[in-house]
Amino acid sequence: MYQLIRFFSFIYLKIFFRFKIFGKENIPRTGKLIICGNHSSNNDTLMMAMTTKRDIHYMAKAELFKNPILRWVFTKAHAIKVNRDGNDMQAIRSAIRILSDGNILGIFPQGTRDKGGIHKPDSFKTGVATISIKTKTPVVPVFISEEYKLFRRNCIYVGTPINTWELSPARPTQEDYNNIANGLIRQAIIELENKWKAGIDR
């Protein structure tokens, strides 16, 4: 079902937003991985899915599961329900299990749609760093251009994998997780945004 959803998403995005991907080769064909991107539109999940033919298991806010139809779609698309009110240990355990099976986890660490939010200090929740470090899973930063205008080019820039655990203390604190999420990972996405603004490769 995931691949069927991805197929129709490809057609939709190609026709209406003429999407183009740069750096797709940075996503390994096998092995556990976290793809981490900015979030400004409901289309971002579909855009991130275009970066690889492999299934992506997304972490999605619990509110999206209230609608029966959306709940069915998100469940078929491998979504993990996340309670944003606090540390959702069940969601974290599900994410760790997915990675232990060698799959891809997709995360929008802003936690909600927020255009330009990657430029706000501490805008990223620390879950992406926590999960990556605890499971020793590389994080691939992704920038999705935020100008969703019909029949205008939308771009996705994919960065190189970041081995967060190699840049973290042996016993990281919450501050360390925050520094990795809002320093290292957020800055990597901002650098990809700068490539987009400069028109590199386009």
MOMORA-V155149 format. One record per residue. N is the residue number from 1. PHI is phi in whole degrees, -180 to 180 (* if undefined). Layout:
BEGIN
n: {N,N}
phi: {PHI,PHI}
END
This chain:
BEGIN
n: {1,2,3,4,5,6,7,8,9,10,11,12,13,14,15,16,17,18,19,20,21,22,23,24,25,26,27,28,29,30,31,32,33,34,35,36,37,38,39,40,41,42,43,44,45,46,47,48,49,50,51,52,53,54,55,56,57,58,59,60,61,62,63,64,65,66,67,68,69,70,71,72,73,74,75,76,77,78,79,80,81,82,83,84,85,86,87,88,89,90,91,92,93,94,95,96,97,98,99,100,101,102,103,104,105,106,107,108,109,110,111,112,113,114,115,116,117,118,119,120,121,122,123,124,125,126,127,128,129,130,131,132,133,134,135,136,137,138,139,140,141,142,143,144,145,146,147,148,149,150,151,152,153,154,155,156,157,158,159,160,161,162,163,164,165,166,167,168,169,170,171,172,173,174,175,176,177,178,179,180,181,182,183,184,185,186,187,188,189,190,191,192,193,194,195,196,197,198,199,200,201,202}
phi: {*,-58,-67,-68,-61,-64,-61,-69,-66,-58,-62,-59,-70,-69,-74,-91,-129,47,-64,-141,-113,-121,87,-58,-68,-77,-97,-61,-79,-139,93,-67,-164,-115,-102,-126,-139,-74,-141,-132,-150,-64,-74,-60,-62,-67,-65,-62,-63,-75,-74,-154,-81,-74,-67,-112,-98,-93,-93,-129,-63,-59,-59,-69,-92,-72,-80,-57,-69,-65,-61,-64,-62,-67,-65,-66,-92,68,-74,-108,-73,-122,-85,-84,-75,-171,-74,-90,-66,-65,-66,-65,-63,-63,-64,-64,-64,-62,-70,-64,-88,82,-99,-105,-111,-104,-133,-110,-69,-69,84,-160,-70,-157,-62,77,-65,-66,-91,-90,-57,58,-79,-92,-75,-83,-55,-62,-71,-59,-66,-63,-69,-65,-102,52,-111,-62,-109,-101,-76,-135,-113,-110,-60,-98,-99,-82,-120,-54,66,-107,-64,-114,-119,-126,-108,-108,-91,-83,-60,-113,-89,-59,-65,-77,-111,-119,-60,-61,-122,-66,-96,-61,-65,-64,-60,-65,-65,-69,-68,-91,-98,-60,-72,-61,-66,-65,-71,-63,-63,-68,-61,-64,-63,-63,-62,-81,72,-65,78,-78}
END
